[in-house]
Amino acid sequence: MHHLSIDDVTAAIGLGGHELIALVGGGGKTTTLFALGRALGGRAGTGRVVLTTTTKMSSQRREGLPVLCNPSGADIAAIAGPTLVWQAEDGPKALGVPPETVDRWFDTVDHVVVEADGARRHPFKAPAPYEPVIPARTTTVISMIGADALDQVISERCHRPVLVAAVAGCSSDERLTPERAARVLLSGDGSRKRVPCGARFVVVVTKVGDDNESSVARLVSALNGRVDNCVTVAFDPSLRPHD
């Protein structure tokens, strides 16, 4: 198997010229959000890309990008490159915007990338009843899973482990086999929950290395033909663990 770097994900997914992308799951949503911002912003960095959240995210990690809080429509129209947009800052947290607001911004800018749920730095999760918060006009949903969750005990590696186990059909004291992970990723009660009709559903597997490559291969095989795309990302020690 050939595993990409995080900055090569955009081309591998095959995104179009006008995308509203929702990131769900665990295993690197924030890292992927910034990678998508860099790629969709173009080589000159002038692509009009909003990076935001409909829940909460860290306000500390900005990667040199400008930040707008509670912007007006005119503020959004004036964006000239990848820009972080939040409702407000609350200490170390950035508070997200309503999904209806994200839908409106999509008429104004080239692309919007939104973190649509949280995983509390775990590599995998299943959604709570109120999650994920996906804008109605989303064109592509990217479900994230860290390969370091595979074949590990669910209660030790997953966010909301009881929910993960329920969808996988096992106990939270059992291991998240690749086949069980695929069951969660494909379920309407799991990673496919609230995916808008017509939106593409893509799985990105991060932190792939020599120690888990065989498990990743089993996961990819279980997903084959059942998702629009599945991309695997090589382990990079410079990336934050599960942000």
C-alpha positions as CSV (number, residue, x, y, z in Angstrom):
1,M,0.0,0.0,0.0
2,H,1.1,3.5,-0.7
3,H,0.4,6.0,2.0
4,L,0.2,9.8,1.4
5,S,1.5,12.7,3.4
6,I,-1.2,14.9,5.0
7,D,-0.6,17.6,2.4
8,D,-1.4,15.2,-0.4
9,V,-4.8,14.3,0.9
10,T,-6.7,17.0,-1.1
11,A,-5.6,15.7,-4.5
12,A,-6.2,12.1,-3.5
13,I,-9.7,12.8,-2.4
14,G,-10.4,14.5,-5.7
15,L,-12.1,17.7,-4.5
16,G,-13.9,20.0,-6.9
17,G,-13.8,23.7,-7.5
18,H,-16.4,24.6,-4.9
19,E,-16.6,22.4,-1.8
20,L,-18.2,22.6,1.6
21,I,-16.3,19.9,3.5
22,A,-17.3,18.5,6.9
23,L,-14.8,16.7,9.0
24,V,-16.0,14.1,11.5
25,G,-14.5,11.4,13.7
26,G,-11.1,11.4,15.3
27,G,-7.5,10.9,14.3
28,G,-6.5,14.4,13.1
29,K,-9.4,16.6,12.1
30,T,-7.6,19.8,12.9
31,T,-4.4,18.8,11.2
32,T,-6.5,17.8,8.2
33,L,-8.5,21.1,8.3
34,F,-5.2,23.1,8.0
35,A,-3.9,20.8,5.3
36,L,-7.1,21.3,3.3
37,G,-6.8,25.1,3.9
38,R,-3.3,25.2,2.5
39,A,-4.2,23.1,-0.6
40,L,-7.5,24.7,-1.4
41,G,-5.9,28.2,-0.9
42,G,-3.7,27.4,-3.8
43,R,0.0,28.0,-4.4
44,A,-0.4,31.7,-4.1
45,G,-2.4,31.4,-0.9
46,T,-5.2,33.6,-2.3
47,G,-8.0,31.0,-2.6
48,R,-11.0,32.2,-0.6
49,V,-11.3,29.4,2.0
50,V,-13.1,29.6,5.4
51,L,-11.9,27.2,8.1
52,T,-14.3,26.9,10.9
53,T,-16.2,24.7,13.3
54,T,-19.9,24.1,14.2
55,T,-19.0,22.9,17.7
56,K,-15.7,23.9,19.4
57,M,-12.0,23.7,18.5
58,S,-8.7,24.9,20.0
59,S,-8.2,28.7,19.6
60,Q,-4.4,28.2,20.2
61,R,-3.5,26.6,16.9
62,R,-3.7,29.1,14.1
63,E,-0.7,28.3,11.8
64,G,-0.3,32.0,11.0
65,L,-3.7,32.4,9.5
66,P,-5.9,35.5,10.0
67,V,-8.9,35.0,12.4
68,L,-12.3,36.5,12.2
69,C,-14.8,36.4,15.1
70,N,-18.5,36.9,14.6
71,P,-17.9,38.4,11.1
72,S,-20.4,40.3,9.0
73,G,-21.3,39.2,5.5
74,A,-19.0,42.0,4.2
75,D,-16.2,40.5,6.3
76,I,-16.6,37.1,4.7
77,A,-16.9,38.6,1.2
78,A,-13.5,40.4,1.8
79,I,-11.6,37.2,2.6
80,A,-8.6,36.9,0.3
81,G,-7.0,33.6,1.5
82,P,-7.5,30.8,4.0
83,T,-9.0,32.3,7.1
84,L,-10.1,30.9,10.5
85,V,-13.6,32.0,11.3
86,W,-15.2,31.5,14.8
87,Q,-18.2,32.9,16.6
88,A,-16.1,33.8,19.6
89,E,-13.0,32.9,21.6
90,D,-13.5,31.5,25.1
91,G,-10.0,31.1,26.6
92,P,-8.3,28.1,24.9
93,K,-11.5,27.3,23.0
94,A,-13.0,28.7,19.8
95,L,-16.8,28.6,19.7
96,G,-18.3,27.5,16.5
97,V,-20.9,29.0,14.3
98,P,-24.4,27.7,13.4
99,P,-24.6,25.3,10.4
100,E,-27.0,27.7,8.7
101,T,-24.4,30.4,8.8
102,V,-21.9,28.1,7.2
103,D,-24.4,27.4,4.4
104,R,-24.7,31.1,3.8
105,W,-20.9,31.6,3.6
106,F,-20.7,28.9,1.0
107,D,-22.4,31.3,-1.5
108,T,-19.6,33.9,-1.0
109,V,-16.3,32.0,-0.8
110,D,-14.6,29.3,-2.9
111,H,-14.5,26.6,-0.2
112,V,-15.5,26.0,3.4
113,V,-13.9,23.4,5.7
114,V,-15.7,22.7,9.0
115,E,-14.9,20.6,12.0
116,A,-18.4,19.1,12.7
117,D,-17.8,17.2,15.9
118,G,-15.1,16.6,18.6
119,A,-13.2,13.5,19.7
120,R,-11.2,14.9,22.7
121,R,-8.0,13.9,21.0
122,H,-9.0,10.2,20.6
123,P,-8.3,8.4,17.3
124,F,-11.8,7.1,16.8
125,K,-15.4,7.8,18.0
126,A,-19.1,7.3,17.5
127,P,-21.4,10.3,17.6
128,A,-23.6,11.3,20.6
129,P,-27.3,12.0,19.9
130,Y,-26.6,15.7,19.2
131,E,-23.6,15.0,16.9
132,P,-22.4,15.6,14.3
133,V,-23.4,19.2,13.4
134,I,-23.1,19.0,9.6
135,P,-24.2,22.0,7.4
136,A,-27.1,21.1,5.0
137,R,-25.2,22.1,1.9
138,T,-22.1,20.0,2.6
139,T,-20.7,18.5,-0.5
140,T,-18.1,16.1,1.0
141,V,-18.0,14.5,4.4
142,I,-14.6,13.2,5.5
143,S,-14.7,10.7,8.3
144,M,-11.3,10.4,10.2
145,I,-9.9,7.4,12.0
146,G,-6.4,7.1,13.5
147,A,-4.8,3.8,12.6
148,D,-3.5,3.6,16.2
149,A,-7.1,2.7,17.3
150,L,-7.2,-0.5,15.2
151,D,-6.9,-3.8,17.2
152,Q,-6.8,-1.8,20.5
153,V,-9.3,-2.1,23.3
154,I,-12.2,0.1,22.5
155,S,-12.6,1.5,26.1
156,E,-8.9,2.6,26.1
157,R,-8.6,4.2,22.7
158,C,-12.0,5.5,21.6
159,H,-14.1,8.6,22.5
160,R,-17.6,7.5,23.6
161,P,-16.5,3.9,23.7
162,V,-19.9,2.5,24.8
163,L,-21.4,4.0,21.6
164,V,-18.6,2.7,19.5
165,A,-19.1,-0.8,20.8
166,A,-22.9,-0.6,20.4
167,V,-22.6,0.2,16.7
168,A,-19.8,-2.3,16.2
169,G,-21.9,-5.0,17.9
170,C,-19.5,-5.9,20.7
171,S,-18.4,-4.9,24.2
172,S,-16.3,-1.8,24.9
173,D,-13.8,-4.2,26.6
174,E,-13.2,-5.9,23.3
175,R,-10.8,-4.8,20.6
176,L,-11.6,-2.5,17.7
177,T,-10.8,-4.9,14.9
178,P,-10.7,-3.4,11.4
179,E,-14.0,-5.1,10.6
180,R,-15.7,-3.6,13.6
181,A,-14.2,-0.2,12.7
182,A,-15.6,-0.5,9.2
183,R,-19.0,-1.3,10.7
184,V,-19.0,1.9,12.6
185,L,-17.6,3.9,9.7
186,L,-20.4,2.7,7.4
187,S,-23.3,2.9,9.9
188,G,-26.0,5.6,9.8
189,D,-25.7,5.5,13.6
190,G,-21.9,5.8,13.4
191,S,-19.7,7.8,11.0
192,R,-22.4,8.2,8.3
193,K,-24.8,9.8,10.6
194,R,-26.4,13.0,9.2
195,V,-24.5,12.8,5.9
196,P,-26.6,15.0,3.6
197,C,-28.2,13.4,0.6
198,G,-25.9,13.7,-2.4
199,A,-22.7,14.4,-0.4
200,R,-19.7,12.3,-1.0
201,F,-18.5,10.2,1.9
202,V,-14.7,9.8,2.2
203,V,-12.7,7.9,4.9
204,V,-9.2,9.2,5.8
205,V,-7.0,6.8,7.8
206,T,-4.2,8.7,9.5
207,K,-1.0,7.6,11.4
208,V,-0.3,4.6,9.3
209,G,3.0,2.9,10.0
210,D,4.8,-0.4,9.8
211,D,3.2,-1.6,13.0
212,N,-0.3,-1.2,11.9
213,E,-0.2,-1.5,8.1
214,S,-1.7,-5.0,8.0
215,S,-4.7,-3.8,10.1
216,V,-5.1,-0.8,7.8
217,A,-5.1,-3.1,4.8
218,R,-8.0,-5.1,6.4
219,L,-9.9,-1.9,7.1
220,V,-9.5,-0.7,3.5
221,S,-10.6,-4.1,2.2
222,A,-13.7,-4.0,4.4
223,L,-14.6,-0.5,3.1
224,N,-13.8,-1.3,-0.6
225,G,-16.7,-0.2,-2.8
226,R,-18.8,1.0,0.1
227,V,-17.4,4.6,0.4
228,D,-16.7,7.1,-2.3
229,N,-12.9,7.1,-1.5
230,C,-10.6,5.8,1.2
231,V,-7.2,7.5,1.7
232,T,-4.4,6.4,4.0
233,V,-1.9,8.8,5.5
234,A,1.6,7.8,6.6
235,F,2.6,8.4,10.2
236,D,4.3,11.8,10.7
237,P,5.9,12.3,14.1
238,S,5.6,16.1,13.6
239,L,1.9,15.9,13.7
240,R,0.0,16.3,16.9
241,P,-1.4,13.0,18.2
242,H,-5.1,13.1,17.6
243,D,-6.0,16.8,17.1
